[in-house]
Amino acid sequence: MANTKNMKERTLEAEGEMDYDYLNDILFFKVKEREYDFSFEFQNMVVDIDKEKFIVGIQIFSASKFLCINKINLRQIPKWQFKARISQGVIEIRLFYQICVRNKIIEKTPIIIQENKSNLPSPQLVVTQA
């Protein structure tokens, strides 16, 4: 749950889940068991926010093109995590995941940065555990 003792940074660490819609090329990461409140869009993604104003989900449209990964490789991601941080008016989303290409594990770590136009509370950190 949210750490309210330290008002300098609100933190949420939780178990997460991932799914990939091969047909529509949508990659989805989310924190389990959080109550959804609203979403906002930027670039080619939708970010889900919960009732406590934490980032709890990320949907990436045209994921294979955006991440420069073959759709077939996105079907099986053996290990993944996402971290979302809001500070100084900026939302930073870091994806950590592995894909298997020709029996070789390759780690990817894209960083997505966007202005905090949704006025989400800052500073905060969300970390999923897969």
C-alpha positions in Angstrom: 0.0 0.0 0.0 0.9 3.6 -0.1 3.6 4.9 2.2 2.0 7.9 3.9 4.7 8.2 6.6 7.2 9.8 4.2 5.5 12.7 2.6 8.6 13.4 0.5 7.9 10.5 -1.7 4.7 8.4 -1.9 5.7 4.8 -2.7 3.7 1.8 -4.0 5.3 -1.6 -4.4 3.0 -4.3 -5.6 2.6 -7.5 -7.6 1.9 -6.9 -11.3 0.8 -8.6 -14.4 1.5 -8.3 -18.1 -0.4 -9.2 -21.2 0.1 -8.8 -24.9 -2.7 -8.7 -27.5 -0.9 -10.1 -30.5 -3.7 -9.3 -33.0 -4.0 -5.6 -32.0 -0.3 -5.2 -31.0 -1.1 -3.8 -27.5 1.3 -4.5 -24.6 -0.3 -4.1 -21.2 1.4 -3.8 -17.8 -0.6 -3.3 -14.6 -0.4 -3.5 -10.8 -2.8 -6.1 -9.4 -5.6 -5.4 -7.0 -5.7 -1.6 -7.3 -9.0 0.3 -7.8 -9.0 2.1 -11.2 -10.1 5.8 -11.2 -9.2 7.3 -14.6 -6.8 7.2 -17.6 -4.9 9.7 -19.7 -3.2 9.4 -23.1 0.1 10.5 -24.4 2.2 9.4 -27.4 0.9 6.0 -28.3 -0.1 4.8 -24.8 -2.7 5.0 -22.1 -1.8 5.3 -18.5 -4.2 4.2 -15.8 -4.4 5.9 -12.4 -6.0 4.5 -9.2 -8.1 6.1 -6.5 -4.9 7.1 -4.6 -3.5 8.8 -7.7 -0.8 6.2 -8.3 0.1 5.1 -11.9 -1.1 1.5 -11.9 -1.3 0.5 -15.6 0.3 1.2 -18.9 -1.1 0.2 -22.3 1.3 0.6 -25.3 -0.4 0.6 -28.7 1.6 -0.5 -31.8 4.0 -2.0 -29.2 6.2 -3.8 -31.6 6.8 -0.7 -33.6 7.2 1.6 -30.6 9.6 -0.8 -28.8 11.3 -2.0 -32.1 10.6 -5.7 -31.3 9.0 -8.4 -33.4 5.4 -9.2 -32.4 6.3 -12.8 -32.1 8.9 -12.0 -29.4 6.4 -9.9 -27.4 4.1 -12.9 -27.0 6.4 -14.5 -24.4 8.1 -12.1 -22.0 9.6 -14.3 -19.3 10.6 -11.4 -16.9 9.3 -7.9 -16.6 8.8 -4.9 -14.3 7.7 -1.3 -14.6 8.6 1.7 -12.5 6.8 5.0 -12.6 8.1 8.1 -11.0 6.6 11.5 -10.8 8.7 14.4 -9.7 9.2 18.1 -10.7 6.3 18.1 -13.1 7.5 15.1 -15.1 6.2 11.5 -15.4 9.0 9.0 -16.0 8.0 5.4 -16.8 10.8 2.8 -17.0 10.1 -0.6 -18.5 12.4 -3.5 -17.7 11.7 -6.8 -19.6 13.3 -9.7 -21.2 12.6 -11.3 -24.6 13.9 -14.5 -26.0 15.3 -14.2 -29.6 16.8 -17.4 -31.1 17.2 -18.9 -27.6 19.0 -15.9 -26.3 17.6 -13.7 -23.5 17.8 -10.0 -24.4 17.0 -7.3 -21.8 15.3 -4.1 -22.8 15.0 -1.0 -20.6 13.1 1.8 -22.4 12.4 5.0 -20.6 9.3 7.1 -21.4 9.1 10.7 -20.2 6.1 13.0 -20.3 5.1 16.3 -18.7 2.7 15.8 -15.7 -0.3 17.5 -17.3 -2.7 15.4 -15.1 -1.5 17.1 -11.9 -0.8 13.7 -10.3 0.8 14.1 -6.8 4.5 14.5 -6.8 6.9 13.0 -5.8 5.8 9.4 -6.0 7.3 6.0 -7.1 5.4 2.9 -8.3 7.3 -0.4 -8.6 5.7 -3.7 -9.8 7.0 -7.1 -8.9 6.4 -9.8 -11.4 
